[in-house]
Amino acid sequence: MKNRRTKTIITTVILIMALVQFPLFYYFISGFAGMLIEVPYMLIGLGLTITLLNSLIKFKNTNSRYHIIGLIVTILIAFPASSIQSNVMEHLDWKLQLTKRTAIVEQVKAGLLKPDEQGWCMLKDNSFLPVSNGGNKIFISHDKNGFLEIEFYIDPGFLDHYSALVYTDRKLDMSQKDSDVIRHLDAHWYTLHF
């Protein structure tokens, strides 16, 4: 790839792919669909990154600062451990959508939002980012003592796992909980990772 214009296009594509991958996968793709889409997405990104790196080494006379900085930024954004990026996305989502989720909790308490027979409630939120990933539905339940619990899904899971932001009226005893499974966020708010 001797052409500077082609390098610029590939640099732009991999930068965009790196920047949108975590919000895209965090909010819109989960479960089996996530596996089907994420693997080709990552392979295409890796292939384009390797192609650009190879071209930068072979054809140095057509390199620009944009190509080099773009490649470095892409590698720094796209390739760190995914658990770090998931935690960052989870924290940002928690902070950005707390007001919406709190309003939904108040609507459930007021009886304006009611679950179906299985405990599911489909939200009619018109915002771009879902409040509960995987279909914008929440799970509403009451424990044997009548305490309310609402699960807003982070990852609705596939087969044997899921993650959720949970509102509960009761105070959970954190001394008996595995810190990797449940974390206290704020008064009445927790994250669950199973």
Beta strands, then each sheet from edge to edge (+ up, - down):
strand 1: 120-122
strand 2: 137-142
strand 3: 148-155
strand 4: 163-168
strand 5: 182-186
strand 6: 189-193
sheet 1: 1+ 2- 3+ 4- 6+ 5-
end
